[in-house]
Amino acid sequence: MDYKIKSRIWIESKYGVFLGEGRIKLLKAIAKTGSLSKAASTLGMSYKKAWNLLDSMNKSTQKPLVITTTGGKGGGGANLTKHGQHIIETFDKINQKCWEFLDNELKKISL
């Protein structure tokens, strides 16, 4: 039989959750769509929830992850910063290394 270990990680600060799988998905959707409302819609979440998650993440770092512009004649938008991209890449790398470690540990167990 083929077994797999499943895990989810998140990073907390003294203020609560900073990053997790859902927040990373939101950042990736913002990068793809260029819009917080489109990103929220793509993920099936309300704009308010997406805004609250983004606001929480931006307040937990010294540099913003996303910069938003309000709507108007040209429309608003949201752009991932270089720091935001770095955070996504780092989180994905940590996740991958965690899964590799767990898979290797599972191989040591006789089930």
N, C-alpha and C positions, 0 to 999 in steps of 0.2 A: 504494500500500500504506500502511496506517496503522501507524505505529510508536509504541511507548510505552516510556518509560524506567521501570524498576523500581528502587526503592532501599529500604533499611531503615536507619534511624538508631538510634543508642543513645547514651546519655550515660554517661560513665565518670567515676569519681572515682579518687583514688589507691588506693582499696581494690578497684577493679574496676568491673564494670558496675553502674550505679545504676539506670538506666531504659532500657527498650527496649519493643518492641511487646508481647512476652509479659507483661512485668511490668505494663504499662498494662492489658492485657486482664484480668489478675488483679485489679487495683484496681477496674476497672469491674464485674467479676463480684461482687466483695465488696460494692460499693455497691448492686448490684441484689438480691443474695440476703440480705445482712445476716449472712453466715456464711462463714468461711474454708473450712470443709469442703464446703459447698454450692458455693462458687465453684470450688474445686479440682475437684470432681466435674463441674461444668458444662464445665470446660475440658479434662477428661480427664487431669488430672494427680493425682499422689498428694498426700495431705494434707501429708506430710513435705516434699515439694518446694515446695508452696505456702507452707508455714510458713517454710522456709528463704529463699525469695525475699522474703517480706514482712519477715522479721527483718532481712535484708540491707538492704532499702530503708529501713526505720525507723532502722537504725543509721547510715545515710549522710546523714541530715538532722538539722537542729537541732530540728525539730518532727516528731512522728510523723505518718505518712500514714494509719494505721489504728489504732484502739484496739480491742483484743480483750477479751472477758470470758469467763472460764472457765465451763464447763457446771455443772450442778447442777439443783436443782429446777425453775428457770425456763428452763434451757438456757443455753448460751453464745451468743456472737455476735461480730460484727466490724462496726465502723462506720467509714466513711471520715470523716476529719477535714476541716475547711475547707481545711487545707493540702494534704491528699491530693487534694481536688477541684481545687484550684488547679494542682497538679502535672499532673493529667490534662489539664486544659484547656490549659495551657501546652505540654505535649508534643504534643498534637493540633494546636495552632496551628503549632508549629515544623515538624511533619511536613507539614502542608498547604502551608505556604510553600515548603518544600523541593521538594515535588512540582510546585508551580506553576513554580518556578524551572527545574527540570529540563525540564518540558514546553516552556517558552518557549525554552530553549537548544536543545532538539531541533528546534524549528521552524526554527532558523537553519541547520541542517545539511541539505544536499541529499543524500538517500539514494536 
